[in-house]
Amino acid sequence: MASGSLDKCMNIWSVKEAKIVKTYNGDGCIFEVCWNKEGNKVAACFANKKVCVYDLRL
């Protein structure tokens, strides 16, 4: 699971363990996150009108 927040962080969660496994810091508040269908990338939409795609395979 992925979540974005007003603290400029996108968190990747382990649903099974109910904990954050990775945090990415952005340069603006995050209002929306979306996984690709393969489940290896997440896009984050920021308040400053930027969209970043994070490749989780790296």
Buried (B, 14 or more C-beta within 10 A) or exposed (E): EBEBEEEBBBBBBEEEEEEEEEEBEBEBBBEEBEEEEEEEBBBBBBEEEEEBEBEBEE
